[in-house]
């Protein structure tokens, strides 16, 4: 007689993992906006970027997501933070950097343009990065910044 182990089966675990990945994908896609010709005109676009501290961005989204969206969503911002992790986006293969502020509780997800691979490849966990990005709002508790470029 075969004895079954307690817990969930491998098939159920795989199904749950697939469901979680699909949910994250839907959330990420829902925060994206359609690209416009203006997105490619970085020389003019860059001039309008405003400096925003990671701690400030995070705390404003925690305090009032609607107000923070009004202030930052679909706008170019420039920010500096401490690199917590470096990876690739599961959906676009673009470089993804998790950046933190002064507090261990604050963070933001930065998704860099694929063309930034060489610059992101030179970053290191614990080091500092300054980036210019478009704010996409908040997903899963943290601000999400897209189309990032490493700022010199």
C-alpha positions in Angstrom: 0.0 0.0 0.0 1.4 3.4 -1.0 1.4 6.2 1.5 0.6 9.8 0.2 2.6 12.7 1.6 0.6 15.6 3.1 0.4 18.9 1.3 -0.3 19.8 -2.3 0.7 17.7 -5.3 3.4 18.7 -7.8 0.7 19.2 -10.4 -1.2 21.6 -8.1 2.0 23.5 -7.2 2.8 23.9 -10.9 -0.8 25.2 -11.5 -0.5 27.7 -8.6 2.9 28.9 -9.9 1.5 29.4 -13.4 -1.5 31.3 -12.0 0.7 33.5 -10.0 3.0 34.3 -13.0 -0.1 35.1 -15.1 -1.4 37.4 -12.5 1.9 39.3 -12.2 2.0 39.5 -16.1 -1.5 41.0 -16.2 -0.7 43.5 -13.6 2.5 44.6 -15.3 0.9 44.8 -18.7 -2.0 46.9 -17.2 0.4 49.5 -16.0 2.0 50.0 -19.4 0.8 52.8 -21.7 0.9 52.7 -25.5 4.1 54.1 -26.9 3.9 57.3 -28.9 6.3 59.0 -31.3 7.0 61.5 -28.4 8.5 58.6 -26.4 11.3 58.4 -28.9 12.2 62.1 -28.8 14.4 61.7 -25.8 16.3 65.0 -26.2 13.1 67.1 -25.6 11.6 64.5 -23.2 14.7 64.5 -21.0 14.5 68.2 -20.4 11.2 67.8 -18.6 12.4 65.2 -16.1 12.1 66.2 -12.5 14.2 64.9 -9.6 12.3 62.7 -7.2 13.8 60.9 -4.2 13.0 57.2 -4.0 11.8 57.6 -0.4 9.6 60.4 -1.4 8.2 58.6 -4.4 7.5 55.5 -2.3 5.9 57.3 0.6 3.7 59.4 -1.7 2.4 56.3 -3.4 1.7 54.6 0.0 0.0 57.7 1.4 -2.2 58.4 -1.7 -1.9 56.4 -4.9 -4.3 58.6 -6.8 -2.5 61.8 -5.8 0.9 60.3 -6.6 -0.4 59.1 -10.0 -1.5 62.7 -10.7 2.0 64.0 -9.8 4.1 61.3 -11.5 2.4 58.8 -13.7 3.3 59.0 -17.4 5.9 61.6 -16.6 9.7 61.5 -16.8 11.5 61.5 -13.5 15.1 61.3 -12.4 16.0 59.4 -9.3 18.9 57.9 -7.4 18.9 54.8 -5.2 20.8 51.9 -3.9 20.8 48.8 -6.1 19.1 45.9 -4.3 18.9 43.4 -7.2 19.6 43.2 -10.9 17.8 40.8 -13.2 15.9 40.6 -16.5 12.2 41.1 -17.0 10.4 37.9 -17.5 8.2 39.5 -20.1 10.5 41.7 -22.2 14.0 40.5 -21.4 14.8 44.1 -20.5 17.2 44.8 -17.6 15.3 45.1 -14.3 16.8 46.8 -11.2 15.2 46.9 -7.8 16.3 50.1 -6.2 15.9 51.2 -2.5 16.1 54.4 -0.7 17.4 55.4 2.7 14.8 53.2 4.5 14.9 49.4 4.0 11.2 49.6 3.5 11.3 51.8 0.4 11.9 50.5 -3.1 11.0 50.9 -6.7 11.2 48.6 -9.7 13.2 50.1 -12.6 12.8 48.5 -16.1 15.6 49.8 -18.4 15.6 50.0 -22.1 17.2 47.0 -23.8 19.9 49.4 -25.2 21.0 50.1 -21.6 22.3 46.5 -21.2 26.0 47.5 -21.2 25.5 50.2 -18.5 23.2 48.1 -16.3 25.8 45.3 -16.7 28.3 47.5 -14.9 26.0 48.1 -11.9 26.5 46.2 -8.7 24.2 45.3 -5.8 24.9 47.7 -3.0 26.1 50.4 -5.4 24.2 53.5 -6.4 22.4 54.2 -9.6 20.9 57.4 -11.0 18.3 56.8 -13.7 15.8 58.8 -15.8 12.5 56.9 -16.3 8.8 57.2 -17.0 6.7 56.5 -13.9 4.1 53.8 -14.6 2.3 54.0 -11.2 2.4 51.5 -8.4 2.2 47.7 -8.8 2.3 45.2 -5.9 3.1 47.9 -3.4 6.0 49.7 -5.1 6.4 52.4 -7.7 7.3 51.0 -11.2 9.5 53.0 -13.5 9.8 52.1 -17.2 11.9 53.1 -20.2 14.8 53.9 -17.9 18.2 55.1 -18.9 21.2 55.2 -16.7 21.9 58.8 -16.0 25.5 59.9 -16.2 
